[in-house]
Every structure is written in structure tokens, then in C-alpha cells.
């Protein structure tokens, strides 16, 4: 079942501006979890998440992994 949740329920923005997932997340074919940090300009399946801070995401949970399906 696809759910709509906010960016800050999936990721945190560190003081240096880098983004880090709060749990296991998959975007396209890329899976990452807590401890993985990336900054502006880093693209996952063509998506620079720094451009969508604060927005809502369409997600679905699959075997404990939050799969991002879209962005509102």
C-alpha cells in the first residue's frame, strides 16, 4: 500500500547540510540506510533529494525497506 509521508520522516538534514536516511530506503535501484550521508548535487536514479527537502513522498514498504515511488 502506497503512503504519503514527509521528507523528515525518511531523512534528516545534518548541520553541514548533508542528508542521511533515518532507515533503509530505496530509490530506483539504489538502497541506503542510516550512516550514509550525501550532499546537494548527488543524484539517485536522476533525483537530487536536496531539491525536495520538506516535501511529501509516495512510499511503499517492501520487506522492511521504504521504497520511494514518487514526490509530491
NORFEN-V729116 format. One line per field, one symbol per residue. ss: DSSP state (H for helix, E for strand, - for the rest). psi: psi as a letter, one per 30 degrees, with the letter a starting at -180 (. if undefined). burial: + if it has 24 or more other ideal C-beta (glycine too) atoms within 12 Angstrom, else -. A space follows every 50 residues. Layout:
BEGIN
ss->???
psi->???
burial->???
END
This chain:
BEGIN
ss->--EEEEHHH-EEE-----EEE---EEE--EEE----EE----EE--EEHH HH---EEEEEEE--EEEEEEE-
psi->kkljlleffelljlfgflkkkfakkkjbgkklakfkklakfkkjhgkjff fgkflkkklkkjhgkjkkflk.
burial->----+-+--+++------+++-+-+++----+---+-+-----+----+- -+----+-+------++++-+-
END
